[in-house]
Amino acid sequence: MDPKRIFEYARETDTILIFNGDENSVDKTFFYLTGADSGLFEHSALVVTPESVKIVTSQLEEQSARATGLEVLVFRNQEEFRDIIRKEVEGVDTIGLNYSALTLSKYKEILKMIPDKEFIDVTSSIAEARRLKTEEEISKLREAARIGSEAFERVLDRLREGMTELELAAELNYEMMKAGADGPSFRSIIAFGPNASIPHYAPGDRKLRRGDFVLMDFGALYRRYCSDITRTVVFGHASEEQKYMHQVVYEAQEAAFKVIRENANGKDADLAARNVIDSTKYKGRFIHSLGHGVGLDVHDHPALTPTLDFPLKNGMVVTVEPGIYVPKFGGVRIEDDVVVRKDGNERITTAPRDLIEVS
């Protein structure tokens, strides 16, 4: 990734340090700038200028680091790590840090390591750069979307009466990895029957019954990039109520698609979908935002929400996921990943969106 993209927004400094913590404090910007496909890079760092990206890492990650083609500085212990950082920022007065990805303990460690520097927060600059995807990033997102879409179609014939939500989640995750995913991009949501009315439901041992809604919210991870897809089917014959609910959500999504293009406002897309749902008896049953950015993170940035003015730009990738949720009955959500283009949008998820009745 060209580091100049970040400095187009971060003009207060010409040096940025990115610190990667342990598995609980990963800075995805590390992988955004390096393109590293493998490696954890715990307790590693990047020294970033408009002209270069240097990886500072341990011997454990040396091979993965060198595979990126970037300059690599290897340390054997923490004292060597600190010495390398100090040397790399000699003569630099102001250093940019991604505050949003730093723990308090890591920040205090940085202050002790290089106490004579002025630090500025470049969080918003990094976020702005990451929102606009390159074609290389879009190709990875498209592959993640393809894998997830095809996995959905393959698991439909696995539905059987008496299987549990967790069993279906396992089948879906298996199919994604079999098709080339590095893993699921998040914990798959599988909800049967009334459980489908809970948007962030955690799958359990509820068994599948005839006439149940089957809501599947899932995604594939491909070379660190995510897809995020939701489909709702019916196991057996759908009732008239189920058919109607699904049709309303489908029409709401279609209304949003017509709005999404470069220079459109994200909240207008949300409003278009919400107006469709609120014109029916399901008014007020769309209880979350229409969508969010997707990229290295599943929730990469805010995007389509009723409370935020968010101008859409060419190259952004966002989800479009209207839903209706009726407690004790069930819910329907249809979610697709789309690329914002100058004259509209490109849907990169290809799973069927019509209501499917699985016999």
N, C-alpha and C positions, 0 to 999 in steps of 0.2 A: 504494500500500500504506500502511495506517495505521501510522505509526511507533510508536504506542502499544504495538503488539504486542511490539516488542523491549524496551521499557522495563518491560513487565510482569515481565520476568525480570532486566533490568539496572537494579537499584534503587540502585546505589552512585553513580550520576551522572545528570545530566539533559542531558548533551551527549555525542554520539558523533561522531567523525570517521571517515568511510570514505574511504580512499585507493585509487584505481584506478591500477595501474601500467601497464606495456606489455602486449603480447599474451601474454607469459609469466607475468604476475603480475596477472591479472584477479581482482577481487573481485566475485563474482556478487551479493553483497549490494547493490552499487551498483544493479543492475538490479531486484533484488527491491524496493527502496525507491522507485525512480523509475518503474518500469513502462516504461522507454524501449524502444521496439521497434527503433529504428535508432540508429546511432552506435556508435563504438568507445570513446569517452570515455577514451582513454589519458591518463594523468597528470592526471586530473580528481579531484574530491573531493566529498563530501557533508558538510554540516553538519546534523546530525540532533538534534532535540529532540522531546519528546513531542507538541509541537504542530505541528512543521513539518519539512520537508526542503528544504534549499537546495542547488542544484547549482552547483558552482564549476568552470567549464570554459573551454576556449579558444574562440576565434572559429570554429575548425574545426567544433566540435560545437554551436554556438549554436542553430541551427535545430532540430536533434534534441532538444536540451535544452528549448527553449521549447514543443515539441510535447507535452511531458508535463504542461504546466499548472502546474508548480512554479516557484518563484522561481529565477531564474538570475543568477549573478554571473559576468561574463565577464572573463577576463584575456588580455593580449596577450603577456606574457612571464613567466618564472618569478619575477621580482621582484614583479610585480603579483600573481601567485598567492600568494606568501608573505604579502604585505601583506593580502590579503583574508582569509586564514586567521587571521592575527594579530588582525585587527579583529573577526572573528566570534566569537572566543573570549575577548575582553576581559571581565574580570570572572568568568570561569569558572576554578575552581581544579582540578577533577578532570575529566578527559576520557576517555571510553571509546574503545578502539581494538580493531579486529578483528585481533588478533595473528596468527592463523592465515593471514591473507591478505597479511601484510606481509613483504617481503624485508628482510634485515638492512640493506641500503643505504638503503631507504626509511625504516626506523625511525630510523636515524642522522640522516637528513635532517629528520625530524619533530622530533627532539630539538634540533637546531640552530635550527629554525624557531620553535619555541615552548618554549624551555628552562625557563621558569618554571612549567610545569604538572606536575601529577601525573597519570600515566596508569594506567589499569586495563584489564585484559583482559576484553572482553565477548564473546569468541569463543563461549563456551557459551550465553550469552543469545541471540545471533544464531542459533546452530544450533537452539536450542529453538523459537524463533519460526518459523524456516523449515521445520521439520519438519511443522507443522500448516498445511495448505494451505487457502486461502480458496476459495470456490466459483468465483471468477474464475480462480484458478490452476488449479483442477481442470478448468475448461472448456478451458483451453489444453492441459493434459495429455491430456484426452480427445480433442482434435483431433489432437494429435501421435500418439496411439495409433490413431486412425481412419486417418490417412494411412499409417502403417506397415503396419497390418493389410491395407488394400486393396492396397498395393503388393506385398505378399507374394503375394496371390492372382493379381495380374496377371502376375507374372514366372514363374509355374509353367509356362505354355505356352511360355516362352522356353527352357526346358531342352532341350538337344540334345547328343547324343553328340559329344565332342571339344571342347566349349567349356571355357574355363578358369575357375578360381575367380574370377580378377580380372574376367573378362567378366561373370559373373553379378553380382558386386558392383556393377559399373558399371550394369547394367540395373536393379538394385534401387534404387540411389541416384537414377537418372534418374526412375524411376516415383514415388519419394517427392517429388522436387522438382516434377515435373509435376502432382502432386496438391495442391501448395500448401505443401510443406515449405520452410523456409529453407535446408535442407541436411540431411545426415545428422547425428544427434546424437553419433555417434562413428564411428570407422572400422569399416565393416561386416566381420563375420567370416563368411567363406564357406569351408566345409571339405567336401571331397569324400572319400568312402571312409574309409580309415584316419585321415586327417587330422582327422576329426570327433572323435577321441579326445583332442584337444588343446584344452582349454577356451578359451584365449586365442590361438588360432591366427591367424596373419596370412596372408590369401589370397595364392596365388601362381599359377604356371602349370600346376598339376596339371590334367589334362584329365578331363572327366566320362566315366564308363564305366557301362554297364548293370549294375544291381545295387548301385550306390554309394549309401551314405547321402549326403544333401545337408543339411548343417547350416547354417542361416542365422541369425545373431545380428546384429540391426540395430536402428536406431531413427530416427525423424524428429525434427527440430528445428522447433518451431513457436512463433514469437514468444518465442524464447529458452528455451522449455520442451521437455523431452525425453521421448521414449518409448524403451522398451527391450524388444525382442521377440525370442524365439527360436522357430524351428520347425525340425523335422527331418523330411524326406521321403525317399522312396526313388525313385531313377531306375530305372524298370523294375519288375519284380516283386520284392516283398520276400521274403526268406527267412523261415523260421519263427523263426530266431534274432532277426532284425531286428524282426519283429512282436512277439515276446515282450518284447524290450528296450524298445520304444516303449510297450507296454502297461503295463509296470512303472512307467515314468516318469510316464505319464498318471495311474495310480492314486496315485502318490506326491503328485502335484500336487493331486489331488482331496482327499486326506487333509489336506493343508495348508490348502486352502480352507475346510475345515470348522472349522478352529481359529481362523482370522483374523477377529477382530472387536475392538471396543473393549474394553480392559482385559485382553485376552489377552496372553500373554508371547510375544515373537518367537521365543525359543528353543524353546517348545513346538510352534510351527508347524514349525520346522526338524526337531524330533524326530519329529513325525508323519510327515513325508515320508521321513525317514531310516529309520524303522522299517520302512516298506513296502519300501524298496530292500534293506535289510539282512536282510530275511526271505527273500530270494531268493538265487540263486547269485551275484548281483552285490554281495554284501556288501563294503563298503569301497570300492566304485567310485563312490560319490557323494563327490567330493573337494573340494567348496567349500561355502560357506554357501548357504542356501535363497534368500536375497534381500536386497535393500537398498532404501533410499529412492530415489525418483526425483523430480526437479523441475527446477530451473535447471541442476543437474548431473545427469549420468547416474547417478553414485553419490553421491546427495545426503546420505546418512547411513547408518550401520549400522542394521540392522533385524531380520532373521531369521537369526540365527547361533547355533550351539550353545554359544558361549562367553560370551554377553552376555545379562543380564537386561534386556529391553527391552519395557516396557509399551506396547502399541499404543493409539493414541488416535484418536478420530473425526476424519477429515480427513487423516490420513497417507496417502501414496500409496507403495506398496511393490511390488517385483517378487517373483514367486514362480517360481523356476527350478530345480527338481530336475534332476539329470542323471546319466547312467551313462556311464563312459568305459573302454573296453577297448582298450589299445594294440594296434596292428597289425590291429584289426578295425574299430573305429569308435566312435561315441558318439551318444547321444541327449540332447538338452536341450529342454524345453518351458518357455517363459518368458512370463508375462503380467504386466501392470501392473494392480494393484487398488487401489481406494480403501477404506480401513478405515472401516466404518460401525458404528453402535451395535449393530445386530443381525446383523452379518455383514460382508460385503464386496461391493464392486461391481467386477466385472471390466470394464475399459475397453478392453482389446485384444479384437478381435473375429475375428481370423484363426482358421480351423478348427484344432482341436487333435487331431483323429483322425489316424491315420497315413494319409498320402496317397501313393499309388503313381502316379508320373508316367510315362505310357507314351510 
